[in-house]
Amino acid sequence: MLSKIKYRLEILRALKPFSFGVKRFMLFIFFISLISMALNFINPVFYKIFIDDVILKQKLSLMPVVAIGYLAVFAFNIILGYVRNYCNNKLVNRVNFKAKIKILRGFFMRDFVEYDTQSVGDMKMRMEDDTGVISSYAYNQTIGYVISYITLIISAILLLFIEWRIAIFSFISIPLTFWLDNIIAKRESAVNNSSRENDQKMSSWLHASVQGWREIKALNLQKHEELQFARYIHKFAVYFGIWINYWVARVLIIPKIKEEFLMQFSLYFFGGLLIISKQFEIGSLLIFMQYYNILANSLKTVSGTDAELLSSKPQSDRLLSELSRAEKSKKKNILSLNFADDNIIEFRNVSFSYANTAQAVVNDLSFSIKKGERVAITGKSGAGKTTVLKLMSGMLRPSSGEILVSGKNINDIDSDNLHKHLGFIMQENILFNSTIKENLFYAKTDASNSELETACQKAFIWDFITTLPDGMETVIGERGIKLSGGQKQRLILARQFLRGTNDIFILDEATSALDQYSESIIQDAIGSVGKDKTIIVVAHRKSSISLCDRHIDFL
């Protein structure tokens, strides 16, 4: 029990920073729940008056009191329930929103290596599914749990006061309920985890399948993808079937057998024996059963909440992991980079090998690139060219050696500051399913129309945009599917020009998939870059390498 309470407090501490502005709703929910609990204990009093006085003693004048009392309690409970749900929704929505923002920020603040080890499905489910447990901690796992415990204790005391012998017998259900729910909840947790892993794999597969639909159709792989989808759906059905059986047993079947059949039958039987022996009254037995129902419901809530806590613990653990993820610390000693130095990039005996591989991709590499140089990095496939680009941009950390950017160790430079000065043009770049203008705004959100036009002209794409019926408002489709390869690369280049902060342009096979005409346009655009900017090109084509002043060859 103590471990469960500590775990709840740990979750609450993690969620507390996201409740700013809505903490008052937590207090409202607590006070409303206390009032609602008190009303539940008042109801049996009216029931007792109705049995003992109105029916047995024929005091019909009390009938209006009973009726009005019942209706008043009922109406008040409805109003309190509405207010409680309103406060609960306000609290959950605010905390959920802020927690998701924090998790998203955590995704962007990770080391680059982590992105290679985590699937898209897992990221999506951490953001959407695992945050779903937040709602239970706004009421069920916190206030509702405490109120149910208080109700359990008060109802147990009242039962002892009414008839201690039957009360002691009724308490047998308490340890039995906790024991059964705990056993089933452990099995639920294992099934939920397996189901979540299957959903994660299916989400990753679906993301890749939708993105690669052209290749799937071209290779006639539709049947293969259908079968793969059927496998995931079948596993989901199996896991869901197992889970629903556990849930029905824990929430519906066992409570009905235990409470409605065994316990209530036994209590009425023993109460009847006491009535026959003149040691108990019918009205008192009926009141006892009313309070026993309150005890049974609160016990069901407490035990069920503990079971839900255990069942959803894997999701809660992942939520804690994401919320406690430390953001990268900003280096206070380096506020900005100064690219006035002659050597702006320098490798000193740098070696690098990927995890779980013995062979080094880069081995004892040393070179320097001066400001304003056009440098080509060449070599056969797998020689480590792209790895070198990732090292100089901070995406990877060297296993040994030192990388200097503008005379400063790259490990001491905040990655955000570094990337502000780098312009990447890759073979496959990210374009979003929105308009040309909105895609350009990713570089500079407050850019004026004249700035947009200047950047597009510099990238030799303005003339093409003006021929479109909707111009800058043209939607380019998912990953720019409505554009040709050359048009996409020119749009990416325009986006880099719009940033205006790039001191280093990095092109990784940026023109390898283009025809000669499109490549020449890209080369002309790159050639227009100012002489004070440094250009680093990874390429195989001689036409791309001809732009450069010198080569760094990887044998």
Protein Blocks (a to p, Z undefined) as FASTA:
>chain_A
ZZmmmmmmmmmmmmmmmmgoilmmmmmmmmmmmmmmmmmmmmmmmmmmmmmmmmmnopak
lmmmmmmmmmmmmmmmmmmmmmmmmmmmmmmmmmmmmmmmmmmmmmmmpcfklmmmpcfk
lmmmmmmmmmmmmmmmmmmmmmmmmmmmmmmmmmmmmmmmmommlmmmmmmmmmmmmmmm
mmmmmmmmmmmmmmmmmmmmmmmmmmmmmmmmmmmmmnopmmmmmmmmmmmmmmmmmmmm
mmmmmmmmmmmmmmmmmmmmmmmmmmmmmmmmmmmnopacfklmmmmmmmmmmmmmmmmm
mmmmmmmmmmmmmmmmmmmmmmmpccddddfklmbdcfkbfblbdcehiacddehiabdf
bghiacdddehiacddeddehilmmmmmmmmnopaccfbdcddeehiafklpcfklmmmm
pccddfbdcdddddfklmmmmmomkbcfklmmmmmmmnopmmmmmmpmnlmmlcebjhhl
mpcfklmmmmmmmmmmmnopafbdcdehklmmpcfklmmmmmmmmmmpcfkbccddddfb
fklmmmpmbdcddZZ
